[in-house]
Amino acid sequence: MKLSDLNKLFFFLIILINFSNLNAENEVDIWKNNSSIDLSKEEKKEEKKIQSPLINKNNINSSNIIQEQTSQENENTLLYGIWDPDKYNFELSMWSKTDGKNIQKTISRLNKLNLSETAENILLNTLFSYSYAPKNLSEKDFLNIKINWLIKNKKDYLIEQFLLKNNNFPNKNKIIQYLVDRNISSANIKIGCEKVNFIGKDIKDPYLEKFKIYCLVFNNKKGQAQLLHDILKEQKQSDKFFDNALDVLLGISENKNKKIKDDNLLNFYLSSITFPNFKYEPSNKTNKSIWEYMNSANLILIDDINDKEKIKNIELAANKNQVDKSQVFKIYKQIPFELNALINAQSVYQSLEKIESRALIYQKFLLSDNTQNKLDLLFLLKDLFKKDNLSNVYTEFLSNRLKEFELSEIPENYLNIVEKNIVSSESLYQKKIKFDDKTLHKSKLIRYFYEKDYPIKKTQKELDSIYKKIKRNRNYFYSAKDIAVLESLENDGITIPKEINHKGLSENYNIPDSLNDLAEKGEKGYLALKIVEIIGEDEVNNLDPETIYFITNLLNKLNLKEFRNEILSSALPLRI
């Protein structure tokens, strides 16, 4: 049964019960699904890549919505999200006791962090569960928090899911323009033009209308493009630059535009394909999306290797992930040095300018054939990048070079530092788990938290069996992680052996009063955000046991099992 049908039935029952003479109310469609748009294979791959035990597509539970709707003063309030709140044991009113200003401040702090996988999953599933806006925050402002987060973190697949599940909403043109620009900046115009499907008749945005017209030309539908362009001009939404660029693309005239326009990415792109002998010098003030497009379209060229200002701008852009970092090392390789400078590089570099010193040490590294020398130069180069706040340019390069060494050839004094500087692309969840039934929180019991629908009866038998082994060890120490496991199992209805005084043991660990207060007040959403802030950039398995304990204790109090299981799945297993 559709949501609208359930609403009709709901209102009809109210009329019968109260025998009132109320006028018939219009149906309230709390949220609408757009007509389905097929995602490309590439986008479906992206969906798989970002999914975690917490993230997957979910239909909206209509019964939950109707029950919540009765408690709201304004039934016409629109809701925006991706997931049914029921999925994570939230409610539509999950923010009703929370001051919206606190949410804004927390999100502002989180935006400054590079959140770990677990922290980001919890944030996503909290922020994008359908809900009413919190106190002191308008629905539009709350929506902007969500949209801005998706754009800032380049969550393209989730943006498309948001567009599919939410029909009309404020700033819809902003989120579609982001998708369009993302594909222009990657020089993938074909995919970008497919996003035109998201531009409905309800959106009257000159930028998107111009891109729609260009896409018609791109797809060889010039007649339709001309017709829409005429309409755009009649509405006075076009401009001379676009008119001239379109005439060139339609073959009507030669380019009359005298200046490359870089006020937005679409105008810059049109300049690049309509200007003869196109040439553009980006600077540190150039828009990020233009840098990205120039990089993707191979438009970043160094005509003069002595132009240090241009090289510096490319380094800064690479550090901001606007330009492929390999471009920097290609440039370094081109800078000429005398043989004597290369031979004595480790003493000569200090007398050179910053760019030349990095280039010299890089070239010396390429010429070295001794492991000790190579490592010395790699870590010297790391220091040089760090001094100029360009570490992001070098981190991946260093990691890849270190992976090329055989473990047996690395000097002992370098083993620890080499290990710390290798970046693993393997997700924590991809590593194999090794069980140790002599330790409660490492035993096969923990399968209950990460295997879906793991039987409670089986878990009960396993707990009893493992406890028999553990109690033979009179010196066994119940750690904070052990207590987190026991409390979680008990919370889900599993009987804990009477001999284990886990409640008494838990008194040794303090839970911050401010967080306990949020749990007592039932502020599920805000508490989840605070937990995200606590985890921050760390993966949960790197948090101390006491922190793991109090996080799971709080989540148990609010029955947020999905999040609790995510925490324990990361924190407990011994992975190899």
N, C-alpha and C positions, 0 to 999 in steps of 0.2 A: 504493500500500500504506500502511495506517495505521501510525502510530508504534508502537502496541501490538503489531501483527502483526510488525513488524520486531524488536521486543524479544523476542517469543516465539521467532522464528527464531534470534536471537543466542544466547539461553540454551540452546536445543536443540543448537546447534553446539558450545557449550562442553561440554555433557554428553557428546556423542559423542566429542569429541577426548580428553577426560581420562578417559573410562570410569569416572567416579566414581559413588558412590552418594549424591550430594547430593539432599536433598529438593527437590521442585519449588518454585521461588520464585514469589512473586506477581508479576504484571506490574507494571512501574513506569511509570506514565504521568507523564512529567516535567512536562509542562504540558498542560492541557486547554482546549479551545475551548468556550465556551458556545454554546448554541443561538443561531442568528442572530437579531438584533433589528434590524428595519428602522430606519434613521436617517431623520429628516425631511429635507425639502429644505433647510431652514435649516441643519441640521447638516452636510449634504453641501457646502453653500457654504462653511462654516467650514473643512471639510477642505481644500478647494481653496485657501483663503486662507492657511493655515498651511504648505502644502506648499512645499518648496524642492527643489533638485536632490538633496538628501539624504533628504528625508522622503517616503515613500509606503508604502502597505500592502504587506505581504510575507508570504508563507507560510513556515512554519518548515521548514528543511531537516533531515529526519529522519536522514539518513546522517551529517551533521555531529554531531548530538547523540549518536548511538550511539558514534561513535568517541571523543568526549570522555568519554562516560559510563564507558568502560572504565578511564580513568585516575583516576577519582574513588574515594576510599576509601568514601564513603557514597553509594551509588547512589539512596537514597531522598530525597536532598536535593531540595526543591522549587525551581523556578526561576520568576522573575517578570520579565516584560518585554513588549515589543511587537514587536521586530524580530529576525529570525534573525541571529545574530552573523556568519555567513558573508557577509552583505550588505555589511558594512564591513570585511571581512577580520579580524574579531575571532574569538576562540575562547571557549568556555564558561569556560575557565580564565584569561581575560584579566586577572583581578585576583589570581591566585594568588600572585604575587610582591610584591604591594602591601600595605602595612600599612593596615588599614581606618581607623585613627585619622587617617592622612594624608588619606584621602578625605573624612572628616567635616570636617576643618579646611578643606580646599579648597572643598568645597560651601558651607560656612558663609561663606567669603569671597565666593564667587560670588553668594550670596543677597543680598549688599549692593549688587550692581551691576545696572544696567539694561543687560543684555547686548545687543550688536548682533545683527543678524539672523544673520550667519555664525557668531558665537560661540554663539548659542543653538542653532542647527541641529546643530553639532558636539556640544554638551553633550547634547542630546536623543538623538541617535543613538548616543552612547557609553553613557549611563546606562541607556537603555531597550533595549539589545541584551540578549537572554537571556544570563545568566552566573551562575556560582556566586559566592557572597559572598567578599570578600577576607579576608585573615588578620585575626584579632583583631576581627572584626565579625560578629555573628550574622546569619543570613538575615533575621530579623525586623527588626533594626536597619537593615540594608541596604535592605529593602523600605520602611521608613518614610522613608528619605532620598528615595526615588523618589516615594512618595505625597505627602509634604509639599511636594516641589518642584512637582508638578503642581497641587496646590491653591493654593499661594502664587502661582503664575504664571497661575492661572485657565485652564489648558489643558483646557477642557471636552471638546473632541473627542477629545483623546488620552486623557483619563480614561475616556471611553466605550470607546475601543479597548482600553485596559488591562483594563476590566471584561469585555469580550467575549473577550479572549484568555487571561484568567487566571480560572479558575473560583472556587476557594475560596482565600482568603488572609487573614492577620491584618489587622485594622483595615478590613475591607471595608465595614463599616457607616459608618466615618468618611468614606470617599470617596463613598459613595452619599448620605449626608446632605449633603455639600458640593453635589452636583448638585441635590438637592432644594431646598436653601436658595438656590442661585443662581437658580433659576427662581421661587421665592417672592419673592426680593428684587427681581427684575425685573418682578414682578406678572404673571408668565406661568404661571399655575397649570395651565393645560391641558398645557403641555409638561412641567411639573414632575411632573404625575401620570403622564405617560408613562414617567418614570424609575422608577416603581414596579415595572416589569418587571425591574429589576435586583435587587429585594429578593427573594431566593430563600428557600426554607424553612429554609436553613441559618443565616439571620440572625435572631436574636432580640433585637431592639433596640426598646425602648418608643417612642422618638422616631419611628422609621421605621414602626412598626406604627400609631401614631396618624395619621401622614400618610396611610398606606394606607387607613385607615378614612375619613378626611376625603375622599380622592379618590373613594371609592365614593359618598359623599353628593354630591360635586361632579358626578359622572357619573350622578346620579339612580338609584343602586342602594342605596336606603336600607335595604332588607331585609338585604342582605349586610353593610352597614355596622353595623347593629344587632347582627347575629350575631357579627361579629368583635369588636365592642366588649364584648359579654357575655363572650366568651372572655378578652379582655384584662383585664377586671375580675376574673374568676375566678383569673387568674394573678397578681393584685395588681400589675399593671403600669400601671394607669390611675391617675388622680388626680381630685379633685373639680373642679378647674378644667376639665379636658378633658371630664369627664362632663357638666358644666353647659353648656359650649359646644356639645357634640354634641347635647344635648337641644334647644337653641335651633335648631340647624341642621335637626334632624329635625322641628321643629314641635311638640315634646312640651311644652315649657314656655318661659316667658320667662327672660331672663338673670338668674341668681342670683349671678353673679360680681360682686363689688363693686370689684375692683381690676384695672386693666390689668396683665397679666403680660408682662414683657419679659426674662425670664431666658433665653429662646431665641427664634428667629425664628418658629417654628411657633406658639408660645403668643401672641406679639405679633400675628401675622397673624389668629389666631382671635379675639383681642380686637378687632381693627379691624373685623371683619365681624359680630361679635355684640353689641358694646356700642352702645347707642343714643347718638347725638350724640358719637361717638368723637372724643376730642381728646387729644393727647399732645405734651409738650414735650421734644424730645431735647436732650441736653447733650453736652459733649465726652467724657463717660464712656459715652455710649450706644454699643452694639455697632454695628460697621460695617455689618453686614447689615441692621440695622433702619433705619439712615440710608438705605441704598440702596433698601429697600422703600418707605419714606415718600416718597422722591424719585420713584420709579417710579409710585406710586399717587397722586401729587399731594397728599400729606398735609402737606407743609411749607408752612405759612402764617405770615405776619407780621401779627399783629393790631395790634401797636403798633410803628410804625416807629422809635420812640425806645428800644426795647428793645435796647440795644447788646450785651448779653450773648448774646442769642439770635442776633443778626446775626453776632457773632464766632464762635459755634459753627457756624453755617452756612458761614462762610468757611473754618474749619478742616476741616470735613467735605468741602467742595469741593476743598480742597488735597490731601486724601487720596483723591480720586476717589470719594467716597461719595455726593456730591450733584452734580447737573448744574451745571457752573460758570456757566452762563448765569443761574442763580438769583441769584448774587451781584450781577450787573450790573443785574438787574431791581430788586433791593432798592435799590441805589445810586441808581437813577433816581427812586425814590419819596421819597428824603430831601429835605425842602424847604430851600431857601436863598433869602436875599434877593437882589434884583437886583444890589445893590452888590457882594455877595460873589462872584457869578458873573462880573461885569465884571473884578474884580481878583483872580480866583481864584489866579493864580500867585504872589501875595504873601500872600493871606489864608490859604491852606491850611496854612501852617506854624504858625498859631495854633490850629488845630482838633485835635480828637482824631483818632486814626489812621483810623478808619472814615469819619468825616466828611470828612477831607482827601482820601481816595481817591474818595469819592463826588463831592466838589466838582470835582476835576480831571476825572473821568469825564464829568460833565455839561457842563463847559466844552468838552471835546473834542467832544461831540455838537453843541454850538452853533457850533463853529468852522467857517469855510468857506475858510480859508487853509491851503495845504499845509504851509508852514513851521510855522505854529502847531499844526496837527494833529500833526505829527511831534514837535514839542517836548513837547506834552502827553502823547502816547503813551509817550515814553521817560521822562518825569518819572513817569508812573504806574507804569511798570516798576520804577523805583527805589523807589517807595513800597511796592509789593508785596514787593519783595526785602527791604526793611528789616524787614518783619514775617514773613519766611520763608514767604511765600505765593506764591512765583513760579509754582508749578504751576497756580494759579488763572488766571494771566494769560498764560502762554506762548502758548497756542493762540489766545486772543483777539487778542493783539498780532500774531501771524502773519497771521491772517485780515484784520485791518484793513490791514496793510502790503500785502497782495496786491491791495487795492482801488485802490492808487495806480498811475497810469501811470508807466512808467520815465522818460519824458521830463520829468515834472513834479517828480521828486524832486531836491532841491538836491544838488549835487556832494558837499558835506560829509556828506551822509547816506547816500550810495549804499552804502558799505561796511557800515555798521551795519545798514541795512535788509536787505541780502542775508543777513547773519549771523543775523537774527532771524526769517527766514521759514522755517517748518518745512515740508519737502516730504513729502507723503504717498506720493510715487512711490518704489517699491522700486528699489534699485540695478539689479536684474536686468531692470527694465522699460525702461531707457534703451537707446537705440540705440548700437551699437558702431561706431566709426570706426577702420578699419585704417590702419596706416602701415608699409609694408614696408621702410622705410629704418631702422626700429628693431626689433630682434629681438622684444622682449617686447610690442610693439604690432602686430606683423604678423599676417597671417591664420593663422599657425601656432597661435595661441592658441585657434583653434576646436577644436583637439584636446582641450582641457581642459573645454570646456563643451557641446560637441555630443556627444550620446550615440552611442557606437559609431563615432566618426569614424575612417575607415580609416588604419591605420598606414602603408601604402604611399603613400597620398596625402600624408600628413604628411611622409614622407621626401623625396618629390619637392619639396614646398613648402620644406622646410628647405634643400635643395640650391640651389633657385632663389633664395631670399632671401639665402643666404650669398654668392652670386655678386654680388648688388647691394651687400651690405654691405662686402665686401672691396675694392670700388673706392674706398671712403672710407678712406684711410690713417690718418685721425685718429679712426676709429670707436672709441668706448670701450665695452667690455663691462661693463654695469652689474650690480649684484647681482641685479636682476630677470632680466636676460639669462641669468645663470649658473643661476638657479633653473629657468628654462625648459629650458636645455640638460641639466642634471642629471636633470630629470624625464623628458624625452624619452629620454635614454640609459637611465634606469631601466626604461622600458617597452619597450626593445629597438630603439630608433631609433639609427642610426649617426650620430655627430657628425663633421663634417669634421675631418681630422687637424690642419689648420692652426689650429684653435681650441683653445688650451690652457686649457680651462675648469677643469680640475682644479688647474692652477697658479694660476689667477686666484682660485679659491675659497679659497685659503690666506690671502687678504687679509681674510677675514671670520671672526670668531670665533663659535663656538657655545657657549653657556653650558655649563660642565662638568656641572652638575647635570642638565640636560636630556639631554646626550649620554649620561650615565650611565644614565638611564632607558631610552633607546633601546638601549643595549648590553645591558641586562638584559631587554629585551623586555617592559617594562611598558607595553603599548599603551594600556590604558584610562587609567591615571594620567597618562601623557604627554599624551593627548588632553585631559584635564581641565586640565593645566598650560597647554596651548596656548590653551584657552578663556579661562583667566585672563589670559594675555598679551594676547589680543585685547581682552577686556573689553568696554567700552562703545563702543569704536571700530569703525567698519566697516573691513574689511581694506584697502580702497583708500586709507585715511588713515594706515596704518602706514608706517614708513620702510622703504626697500628692503632694508636689512641684516636687519631683523626678518623680512620676507617670505622672504628667502633661507634663514635658519636654520630657520624653521618648515617650509618645504618640504623642506629637507635631512633633517630629523628624520622627517618623514612618509614620505619615500622609503625611509629606512633600515628602517622597520617595514612598508613596503608598504601604507600606509593611503592608497590612491589616491583613494578617494571624497572624503576630507577634503582631500587635497592639491589635487584639482581644484576643490573648493569655494573654497579659499583663492585659487588662481590665477585662477579665474573672476571673483572680486571684485577682486583686486589689479591685474591686468594691463591689461584693456581700457580704451581711451580711450572714455568714454561721453558721449553728447551728448543 
